[in-house]
Amino acid sequence: MRPPGVKATKSRGKKTVDEENAMKKFETMWNIKQQDMAMKERLSKMRFLDSLVAKKEHLSDYEEALKQKFTKELLFN
């Protein structure tokens, strides 16, 4: 077998850099997406807790339990 030529070697080396850059971009985008999802979940819990706090009538047992759980979660995290 013949060894690869100069141009073939150069093109092979450039592909790995492109693949590394693509992987870094993907990891960065994935981290941003995870942070975004965590913030959306937190906002959702805050809205739900806000609606529970705003209720004027007596809360049922499961609503009271959720209220306590979300309050602890949001205050201590």
N, CA, C and O atoms as a printed pandas DataFrame, in Angstrom:
     atom_number atom_name residue_name chain_id  residue_number  x_coord  y_coord  z_coord
0              1         N          MET        A               1    0.838   -1.184    0.000
1              2        CA          MET        A               1    0.000    0.000    0.000
2              3         C          MET        A               1    0.879    1.242    0.000
3              4         O          MET        A               1    1.939    1.273    0.626
4              5         N          ARG        A               2    0.427    2.249   -0.702
5              6        CA          ARG        A               2    1.146    3.516   -0.744
6              7         C          ARG        A               2    0.784    4.355    0.469
7              8         O          ARG        A               2   -0.359    4.323    0.924
8              9         N          PRO        A               3    1.733    5.097    0.993
9             10        CA          PRO        A               3    1.396    6.025    2.075
10            11         C          PRO        A               3    0.566    7.181    1.517
11            12         O          PRO        A               3    0.683    7.518    0.339
12            13         N          PRO        A               4   -0.268    7.784    2.358
13            14        CA          PRO        A               4   -1.093    8.892    1.864
14            15         C          PRO        A               4   -0.221   10.079    1.456
15            16         O          PRO        A               4    0.845   10.305    2.028
16            17         N          GLY        A               5   -0.682   10.820    0.475
17            18        CA          GLY        A               5    0.051   11.977   -0.014
18            19         C          GLY        A               5   -0.091   13.158    0.937
19            20         O          GLY        A               5   -0.806   13.086    1.936
20            21         N          VAL        A               6    0.590   14.225    0.617
21            22        CA          VAL        A               6    0.591   15.428    1.446
22            23         C          VAL        A               6   -0.808   16.024    1.538
23            24         O          VAL        A               6   -1.264   16.383    2.623
24            25         N          LYS        A               7   -1.482   16.129    0.407
25            26        CA          LYS        A               7   -2.815   16.724    0.400
26            27         C          LYS        A               7   -3.816   15.864    1.162
27            28         O          LYS        A               7   -4.676   16.387    1.871
28            29         N          ALA        A               8   -3.706   14.560    1.019
29            30        CA          ALA        A               8   -4.610   13.661    1.739
30            31         C          ALA        A               8   -4.390   13.761    3.236
31            32         O          ALA        A               8   -5.348   13.732    4.008
32            33         N          THR        A               9   -3.142   13.878    3.654
33            34        CA          THR        A               9   -2.828   13.988    5.077
34            35         C          THR        A               9   -3.359   15.298    5.640
35            36         O          THR        A               9   -3.906   15.329    6.743
36            37         N          LYS        A              10   -3.198   16.384    4.879
37            38        CA          LYS        A              10   -3.691   17.688    5.335
38            39         C          LYS        A              10   -5.213   17.671    5.473
39            40         O          LYS        A              10   -5.750   18.168    6.463
40            41         N          SER        A              11   -5.898   17.110    4.503
41            42        CA          SER        A              11   -7.363   17.102    4.556
42            43         C          SER        A              11   -7.873   16.235    5.705
43            44         O          SER        A              11   -8.896   16.545    6.316
44            45         N          ARG        A              12   -7.164   15.162    5.994
45            46        CA          ARG        A              12   -7.555   14.291    7.104
46            47         C          ARG        A              12   -7.390   15.037    8.429
47            48         O          ARG        A              12   -8.235   14.913    9.316
48            49         N          GLY        A              13   -6.324   15.799    8.569
49            50        CA          GLY        A              13   -6.076   16.558    9.798
50            51         C          GLY        A              13   -7.105   17.647   10.019
51            52         O          GLY        A              13   -7.473   17.927   11.160
52            53         N          LYS        A              14   -7.572   18.259    8.958
53            54        CA          LYS        A              14   -8.557   19.330    9.075
54            55         C          LYS        A              14   -9.923   18.800    9.491
55            56         O          LYS        A              14  -10.669   19.508   10.167
56            57         N          LYS        A              15  -10.260   17.604    9.115
57            58        CA          LYS        A              15  -11.554   17.043    9.469
58            59         C          LYS        A              15  -11.675   16.851   10.973
59            60         O          LYS        A              15  -12.756   17.061   11.524
60            61         N          THR        A              16  -10.624   16.468   11.644
61            62        CA          THR        A              16  -10.717   16.235   13.082
62            63         C          THR        A              16  -10.958   17.548   13.821
63            64         O          THR        A              16  -11.679   17.578   14.819
64            65         N          VAL        A              17  -10.359   18.628   13.334
65            66        CA          VAL        A              17  -10.581   19.928   13.959
66            67         C          VAL        A              17  -12.036   20.331   13.793
67            68         O          VAL        A              17  -12.656   20.827   14.734
68            69         N          ASP        A              18  -12.585   20.122   12.600
69            70        CA          ASP        A              18  -13.987   20.441   12.364
70            71         C          ASP        A              18  -14.899   19.606   13.246
71            72         O          ASP        A              18  -15.886   20.107   13.785
72            73         N          GLU        A              19  -14.566   18.329   13.390
73            74        CA          GLU        A              19  -15.382   17.459   14.239
74            75         C          GLU        A              19  -15.307   17.895   15.695
75            76         O          GLU        A              19  -16.313   17.862   16.404
76            77         N          GLU        A              20  -14.129   18.302   16.145
77            78        CA          GLU        A              20  -13.973   18.763   17.528
78            79         C          GLU        A              20  -14.774   20.041   17.749
79            80         O          GLU        A              20  -15.439   20.189   18.774
80            81         N          ASN        A              21  -14.713   20.965   16.793
81            82        CA          ASN        A              21  -15.472   22.202   16.917
82            83         C          ASN        A              21  -16.968   21.923   16.937
83            84         O          ASN        A              21  -17.706   22.532   17.712
84            85         N          ALA        A              22  -17.408   21.017   16.099
85            86        CA          ALA        A              22  -18.824   20.659   16.065
86            87         C          ALA        A              22  -19.246   20.040   17.399
87            88         O          ALA        A              22  -20.333   20.322   17.904
88            89         N          MET        A              23  -18.390   19.207   17.958
89            90        CA          MET        A              23  -18.708   18.575   19.240
90            91         C          MET        A              23  -18.770   19.625   20.357
91            92         O          MET        A              23  -19.661   19.579   21.205
92            93         N          LYS        A              24  -17.833   20.559   20.354
93            94        CA          LYS        A              24  -17.841   21.620   21.365
94            95         C          LYS        A              24  -19.095   22.475   21.249
95            96         O          LYS        A              24  -19.700   22.837   22.258
96            97         N          LYS        A              25  -19.485   22.800   20.017
97            98        CA          LYS        A              25  -20.701   23.588   19.809
98            99         C          LYS        A              25  -21.922   22.820   20.308
99           100         O          LYS        A              25  -22.808   23.385   20.949
100          101         N          PHE        A              26  -21.953   21.534   20.007
101          102        CA          PHE        A              26  -23.079   20.718   20.455
102          103         C          PHE        A              26  -23.148   20.669   21.973
103          104         O          PHE        A              26  -24.227   20.804   22.550
104          105         N          GLU        A              27  -21.998   20.475   22.632
105          106        CA          GLU        A              27  -21.981   20.419   24.092
106          107         C          GLU        A              27  -22.414   21.755   24.688
107          108         O          GLU        A              27  -23.146   21.786   25.677
108          109         N          THR        A              28  -21.969   22.848   24.095
109          110        CA          THR        A              28  -22.363   24.170   24.576
110          111         C          THR        A              28  -23.866   24.365   24.430
111          112         O          THR        A              28  -24.532   24.833   25.353
112          113         N          MET        A              29  -24.397   24.001   23.262
113          114        CA          MET        A              29  -25.834   24.136   23.045
114          115         C          MET        A              29  -26.616   23.235   23.995
115          116         O          MET        A              29  -27.670   23.629   24.494
116          117         N          TRP        A              30  -26.112   22.034   24.247
117          118        CA          TRP        A              30  -26.788   21.103   25.149
118          119         C          TRP        A              30  -26.818   21.656   26.570
119          120         O          TRP        A              30  -27.841   21.556   27.247
120          121         N          ASN        A              31  -25.712   22.239   27.032
121          122        CA          ASN        A              31  -25.666   22.824   28.372
122          123         C          ASN        A              31  -26.647   23.989   28.487
123          124         O          ASN        A              31  -27.333   24.131   29.499
124          125         N          ILE        A              32  -26.709   24.811   27.457
125          126        CA          ILE        A              32  -27.649   25.936   27.466
126          127         C          ILE        A              32  -29.076   25.413   27.513
127          128         O          ILE        A              32  -29.910   25.944   28.247
128          129         N          LYS        A              33  -29.358   24.386   26.740
129          130        CA          LYS        A              33  -30.709   23.801   26.706
130          131         C          LYS        A              33  -31.093   23.230   28.072
131          132         O          LYS        A              33  -32.229   23.394   28.519
132          133         N          GLN        A              34  -30.145   22.559   28.734
133          134        CA          GLN        A              34  -30.430   22.004   30.058
134          135         C          GLN        A              34  -30.713   23.118   31.064
135          136         O          GLN        A              34  -31.633   23.001   31.874
136          137         N          GLN        A              35  -29.935   24.190   31.020
137          138        CA          GLN        A              35  -30.163   25.316   31.915
138          139         C          GLN        A              35  -31.523   25.952   31.643
139          140         O          GLN        A              35  -32.243   26.322   32.571
140          141         N          ASP        A              36  -31.865   26.074   30.370
141          142        CA          ASP        A              36  -33.143   26.648   29.983
142          143         C          ASP        A              36  -34.301   25.792   30.492
143          144         O          ASP        A              36  -35.291   26.316   31.002
144          145         N          MET        A              37  -34.172   24.480   30.352
145          146        CA          MET        A              37  -35.222   23.582   30.827
146          147         C          MET        A              37  -35.366   23.651   32.346
147          148         O          MET        A              37  -36.481   23.599   32.865
148          149         N          ALA        A              38  -34.256   23.767   33.054
149          150        CA          ALA        A              38  -34.300   23.868   34.510
150          151         C          ALA        A              38  -34.995   25.168   34.939
151          152         O          ALA        A              38  -35.779   25.176   35.888
152          153         N          MET        A              39  -34.699   26.255   34.236
153          154        CA          MET        A              39  -35.337   27.531   34.567
154          155         C          MET        A              39  -36.834   27.485   34.268
155          156         O          MET        A              39  -37.634   28.020   35.036
156          157         N          LYS        A              40  -37.219   26.848   33.157
157          158        CA          LYS        A              40  -38.638   26.736   32.822
158          159         C          LYS        A              40  -39.379   25.913   33.869
159          160         O          LYS        A              40  -40.503   26.244   34.245
160          161         N          GLU        A              41  -38.747   24.842   34.336
161          162        CA          GLU        A              41  -39.367   24.011   35.361
162          163         C          GLU        A              41  -39.537   24.800   36.660
163          164         O          GLU        A              41  -40.574   24.721   37.318
164          165         N          ARG        A              42  -38.506   25.557   37.014
165          166        CA          ARG        A              42  -38.572   26.371   38.227
166          167         C          ARG        A              42  -39.672   27.427   38.119
167          168         O          ARG        A              42  -40.419   27.644   39.073
168          169         N          LEU        A              43  -39.774   28.085   36.959
169          170        CA          LEU        A              43  -40.828   29.080   36.766
170          171         C          LEU        A              43  -42.211   28.453   36.817
171          172         O          LEU        A              43  -43.153   29.048   37.341
172          173         N          SER        A              44  -42.328   27.257   36.273
173          174        CA          SER        A              44  -43.603   26.557   36.307
174          175         C          SER        A              44  -44.019   26.261   37.747
175          176         O          SER        A              44  -45.178   26.446   38.119
176          177         N          LYS        A              45  -43.064   25.801   38.549
177          178        CA          LYS        A              45  -43.352   25.522   39.951
178          179         C          LYS        A              45  -43.717   26.800   40.695
179          180         O          LYS        A              45  -44.602   26.799   41.550
180          181         N          MET        A              46  -43.029   27.890   40.362
181          182        CA          MET        A              46  -43.318   29.164   41.025
182          183         C          MET        A              46  -44.730   29.650   40.678
183          184         O          MET        A              46  -45.451   30.142   41.545
184          185         N          ARG        A              47  -45.120   29.508   39.403
185          186        CA          ARG        A              47  -46.473   29.911   39.004
186          187         C          ARG        A              47  -47.531   29.074   39.715
187          188         O          ARG        A              47  -48.547   29.597   40.173
188          189         N          PHE        A              48  -47.282   27.768   39.802
189          190        CA          PHE        A              48  -48.235   26.885   40.468
190          191         C          PHE        A              48  -48.340   27.230   41.951
191          192         O          PHE        A              48  -49.436   27.273   42.510
192          193         N          LEU        A              49  -47.193   27.474   42.582
193          194        CA          LEU        A              49  -47.185   27.856   43.991
194          195         C          LEU        A              49  -47.915   29.181   44.181
195          196         O          LEU        A              49  -48.651   29.355   45.152
196          197         N          ASP        A              50  -47.712   30.106   43.262
197          198        CA          ASP        A              50  -48.387   31.403   43.326
198          199         C          ASP        A              50  -49.899   31.229   43.263
199          200         O          ASP        A              50  -50.639   31.897   43.985
200          201         N          SER        A              51  -50.355   30.325   42.393
201          202        CA          SER        A              51  -51.798   30.091   42.295
202          203         C          SER        A              51  -52.337   29.434   43.572
203          204         O          SER        A              51  -53.464   29.716   43.981
204          205         N          LEU        A              52  -51.550   28.568   44.198
205          206        CA          LEU        A              52  -51.985   27.945   45.453
206          207         C          LEU        A              52  -52.055   28.969   46.578
207          208         O          LEU        A              52  -52.979   28.939   47.391
208          209         N          VAL        A              53  -51.101   29.859   46.628
209          210        CA          VAL        A              53  -51.075   30.881   47.671
210          211         C          VAL        A              53  -52.234   31.860   47.479
211          212         O          VAL        A              53  -52.804   32.349   48.455
212          213         N          ALA        A              54  -52.582   32.147   46.225
213          214        CA          ALA        A              54  -53.625   33.126   45.931
214          215         C          ALA        A              54  -55.040   32.605   46.191
215          216         O          ALA        A              54  -55.977   33.398   46.277
216          217         N          LYS        A              55  -55.208   31.301   46.316
217          218        CA          LYS        A              55  -56.546   30.747   46.556
218          219         C          LYS        A              55  -57.070   31.217   47.907
219          220         O          LYS        A              55  -56.362   31.188   48.914
220          221         N          LYS        A              56  -58.315   31.647   47.903
221          222        CA          LYS        A              56  -58.912   32.155   49.140
222          223         C          LYS        A              56  -59.643   31.068   49.921
223          224         O          LYS        A              56  -59.736   31.139   51.147
224          225         N          GLU        A              57  -60.159   30.073   49.222
225          226        CA          GLU        A              57  -60.854   29.000   49.924
226          227         C          GLU        A              57  -59.844   28.003   50.499
227          228         O          GLU        A              57  -58.651   28.072   50.205
228          229         N          HIS        A              58  -60.329   27.102   51.301
229          230        CA          HIS        A              58  -59.492   26.109   51.961
230          231         C          HIS        A              58  -58.864   25.170   50.930
231          232         O          HIS        A              58  -59.538   24.721   50.002
232          233         N          LEU        A              59  -57.592   24.882   51.093
233          234        CA          LEU        A              59  -56.887   23.986   50.173
234          235         C          LEU        A              59  -57.108   22.532   50.586
235          236         O          LEU        A              59  -57.216   22.225   51.773
236          237         N          SER        A              60  -57.174   21.656   49.610
237          238        CA          SER        A              60  -57.291   20.232   49.914
238          239         C          SER        A              60  -55.943   19.712   50.414
239          240         O          SER        A              60  -54.935   20.417   50.364
240          241         N          ASP        A              61  -55.941   18.487   50.888
241          242        CA          ASP        A              61  -54.724   17.918   51.474
242          243         C          ASP        A              61  -53.571   17.856   50.476
243          244         O          ASP        A              61  -52.442   18.227   50.797
244          245         N          TYR        A              62  -53.863   17.384   49.261
245          246        CA          TYR        A              62  -52.772   17.269   48.277
246          247         C          TYR        A              62  -52.278   18.648   47.830
247          248         O          TYR        A              62  -51.094   18.820   47.543
248          249         N          GLU        A              63  -53.181   19.624   47.771
249          250        CA          GLU        A              63  -52.745   20.978   47.414
250          251         C          GLU        A              63  -51.868   21.578   48.509
251          252         O          GLU        A              63  -50.881   22.256   48.223
252          253         N          GLU        A              64  -52.230   21.326   49.740
253          254        CA          GLU        A              64  -51.425   21.814   50.868
254          255         C          GLU        A              64  -50.051   21.145   50.872
255          256         O          GLU        A              64  -49.039   21.793   51.140
256          257         N          ALA        A              65  -50.021   19.846   50.575
257          258        CA          ALA        A              65  -48.745   19.129   50.525
258          259         C          ALA        A              65  -47.861   19.675   49.390
259          260         O          ALA        A              65  -46.657   19.856   49.567
260          261         N          LEU        A              66  -48.468   19.931   48.235
261          262        CA          LEU        A              66  -47.714   20.500   47.117
262          263         C          LEU        A              66  -47.198   21.896   47.456
263          264         O          LEU        A              66  -46.072   22.256   47.113
264          265         N          LYS        A              67  -48.026   22.664   48.125
265          266        CA          LYS        A              67  -47.634   24.018   48.521
266          267         C          LYS        A              67  -46.412   23.970   49.438
267          268         O          LYS        A              67  -45.463   24.731   49.251
268          269         N          GLN        A              68  -46.437   23.091   50.408
269          270        CA          GLN        A              68  -45.300   22.965   51.331
270          271         C          GLN        A              68  -44.056   22.457   50.608
271          272         O          GLN        A              68  -42.950   22.941   50.849
272          273         N          LYS        A              69  -44.240   21.484   49.724
273          274        CA          LYS        A              69  -43.113   20.917   48.987
274          275         C          LYS        A              69  -42.456   21.970   48.101
275          276         O          LYS        A              69  -41.233   22.116   48.115
276          277         N          PHE        A              70  -43.256   22.704   47.332
277          278        CA          PHE        A              70  -42.704   23.720   46.434
278          279         C          PHE        A              70  -42.074   24.871   47.219
279          280         O          PHE        A              70  -41.062   25.428   46.796
280          281         N          THR        A              71  -42.658   25.222   48.342
281          282        CA          THR        A              71  -42.086   26.291   49.163
282          283         C          THR        A              71  -40.709   25.895   49.655
283          284         O          THR        A              71  -39.767   26.680   49.558
284          285         N          LYS        A              72  -40.579   24.686   50.184
285          286        CA          LYS        A              72  -39.267   24.206   50.642
286          287         C          LYS        A              72  -38.273   24.148   49.503
287          288         O          LYS        A              72  -37.126   24.571   49.647
288          289         N          GLU        A              73  -38.722   23.612   48.348
289          290        CA          GLU        A              73  -37.837   23.449   47.194
290          291         C          GLU        A              73  -37.323   24.794   46.690
291          292         O          GLU        A              73  -36.132   24.943   46.415
292          293         N          LEU        A              74  -38.201   25.755   46.570
293          294        CA          LEU        A              74  -37.816   27.045   45.996
294          295         C          LEU        A              74  -37.047   27.919   46.972
295          296         O          LEU        A              74  -36.216   28.725   46.554
296          297         N          LEU        A              75  -37.307   27.776   48.256
297          298        CA          LEU        A              75  -36.597   28.602   49.224
298          299         C          LEU        A              75  -35.212   28.076   49.569
299          300         O          LEU        A              75  -34.302   28.863   49.833
300          301         N          PHE        A              76  -35.039   26.774   49.571
301          302        CA          PHE        A              76  -33.778   26.206   50.025
302          303         C          PHE        A              76  -32.867   25.765   48.890
303          304         O          PHE        A              76  -31.789   25.232   49.155
304          305         N          ASN        A              77  -33.258   25.966   47.634
305          306        CA          ASN        A              77  -32.384   25.614   46.497
306          307         C          ASN        A              77  -31.883   26.831   45.818
307          308         O          ASN        A              77  -31.137   26.732   44.844
